Amino acid sequence: MLKRLISTRETLLMAAIVLLLVLISSRFPAFIGPSNLARVFNDTSPLILLAIGQMIVILTKCIDLSVAANLALTGMVVSMINVAAPGLPMIFILMIAVGLGTLLGMFNGLLVWKLSIPPIVVTLGTMTIFRGIIFLISDGKWVNSHEMSAAFKAFPRTILLGLPVLSWIAIIAVILFTIVMTRTTLGRAFYAAGGNPHAATYAGINVGKTQFWAFTISGALAGLAGYLWVSRFAVAYVDIAGGFELDVVAACVIGGVSIMGGIGTVAGALLGALFLGIIKNALPVVDISPFWQLAISGGAIIIAVALNAQANRKKGRIILKQAEHAT
Amino acid sequence: MLKQTDRPVPSQDVSQRHAVLALKGITKTFPGVKALSDVSLSLFPGKVTALIGENGAGKSTVVKILTGIYQPNGGTIEVDGMPTAFPAPQDAADNGVTAIHQETVLFDELSVAENIFLGHAPRGAFGLIDRKGMVAQARDLLNSIGAQIDPEHKLRDLGIANKHLVAIARALSIDARVVIMDEPTAALSHKEIEELYELVESLKAQGKAILFISHKFDEVFRIADNYTVFRDGQLIGDGAIADVSETELVKMMVGRDVSQIFPKRTPNPGDTVLKVQGYDHPTEFDDIGFTLRTGEILGFYGLVGAGRSEFMQALFGITRTSAGTVEVNGKQVEIRSPADAVANGIVYVPEDRGAQGAILDLPIFQNITLPSLGRISNNGFLQLAEEFKLARDYTERLDLRAASLDTPVGNLSGGNQQKVVIAKWLATQPSVIILDEPTKGVDIGSKAAVHEFMAELAAQGLAVIMVSSEIPEVLGMADRVIVMREGRIATELAGDDLTPETLVRHAAGI
């Protein structure tokens, strides 16, 4: 059991993160102070949420490129609702954000499931559609900090037991989806549908429907992240989180999620997101020019993927008798 | 008649007695595995040499060495008695060695003519491909082997048998001297196999050396002149087919006596468990109906493409029917998805157990419990203890030896992967089990085990449907046989009516 929990890929990534922190702290010791690490975690929380959703989608041999656009659209909608009805309790704002995100995800999922359109085409299309809708409903105008209500902006920053609510939401999502992925039939179906769709079909799993649920979850998390994002940065406009879907996919890939489907864990997505988050936060403090920052982030992605590819290499089937008993 | 495309005998001192292609003392190792150890193999012009061995005996490795895909670690390859090497597949092709693979390696999206001439198409003006000439030559080649295929059709539109013929035409087009046929009859119907035999005969007459790899002894005795037996990567014996008996060959192949007798059963059919009536599909089958009782093995025989697998997939809820009813234990049920079928106690072990069987990245226990999760979960939550117990029960029952149930199935050997697939279906506690070509591609030692197991299942009161294209298997195992032809039931046979002749007659519609 223990071996399965800490499978080598996650342990390797963990070691890489520790090494990264050691390297950074040698030049800037304050970086690994508890408060700063908490700040980095908080900063990475939206990425963690989206990476979990994306991990599930990739697990089923799909990809969701519309997550950042979903986040932006949901963020704009809840911002505009907040401007129109500043007194609306936060619980409704949260429900609207998750609900709208879920619907947008379901839309992706239905196109993939019922019309069998390749996921990359579907989400490339909806990505553009979602951004277009933001422009239509906002007329391209920004919703600025002073237009948002205090409660709207305060929620993710509220400190609970030493951590902001934003961080707690990420932590809860990690725990919740670890349970979903390892302890429920739906979680098992995600792995089966991506691992071998034919075999899954014969085992009575509806692969299309499983992919639909993956998109739905990804959409729900994107919607939630949409509200958290606009509230945290206290601004909403057409282009927020532009290109963020690539960070999300990168976090998954760094976290050992196989782009071919069937392999991946919540812990992997979490660590992949943290790895990227630490690099993004560390580079400015160790005074590296922004031009280098992009190159270093990109380099880290390629190195991580190359390492994963090495680890994924087939070690050969066990044909020899003694080898089989030795495993 | 065959077109004379073979080149003249290469040099004056090479007589018919010399091997055109020979392997001498070939050794091939992979990290941790010795695939071939000091094996030799000689192919003579105008002779068919059968290469015989169980799965994993090293047959495919030999083919890959002969075609330049693998490089041997030791030993020599001789062409016309001269030591040579095939550092790349092109070198083997240049020496006239061509292989027709188990899964024919052709291009679905290209035309038949393009497939035949890919890489050596006739050139016209400016070095461009001479399409007209290519199509004409392709038509000649196809006619010469009696294949009625339009060379301008896309390969995708052809059936498996015709794809084989295209592969053979391709082999002829590159003026092959050595033709390797790797289980060429595996996917062919009876009639197509006969046509293939004729083709092999005419290739022989043209002086081509043929390496024929097959699991089926009747084929080997029918067609081969020489035999070579491999076991565990070693040469066990070779010689002329005329000097050897089937029993001796089997003994060489498995290293022990294997009874080719099917398990003795005393069929004791009980109540009707499955009743199918009027199953229709717009294009695949029509008016399929039968009953099945507990403890019974019902065979489904027919030519490839008779609609047997298609019907089984519909019965299992993978495809939809346009009409028809199913009763399970006297109660009419609706089967709209595989989940419905499993819930009603019907399971289907597909023919392609590689692609449709196991999920290689998932551990053994998760593979086994996958179709049973509905039963052992609680409101969608898994119960790991029960899952492990179920998996352990069935791995023990099937004598599956693996260090841990956590091992990913992809790490297991082929035989054990099969056991996982079977365990998976038995764990659903079915009342009807559909086995589609249960021994296809399985070596003779494992075949007997599969038959034994099938008999055991029936004895335990399971109703078994066995889809099979192998006449001995159908005759040896089934209590009753439904013969399908062109999507319809041709007849149902049992008892004394069940003979090879009646089966073939009804299947072919003669």
Interface residues (C-beta under 8 A of the other chain):
Chain A: K3 R4 T182 R183 T184 T185 L186 G187 R188 Y191 A192 G195 N196 H198 A199 A200 T201 Y202 A203 G204 I205 N206 S258 G262 I263 K314 K315 G316 R317 I318 I319 L320 A323 E324 H325 A326 T327
Chain B: F30 P31 G32 V33 G56 F316 I318 S337 P338 A339 A341 V342 A343 Y348 P350 D352 A355 Q356 G357 A358 I359 L360 D361 L362 P363 Q366 L370 P371 L373 G374 S377 G380 F381 L382 L384 R401 A402 A403 S404 D406 T407 G410 N411 L412 S413 G414 N416 K424
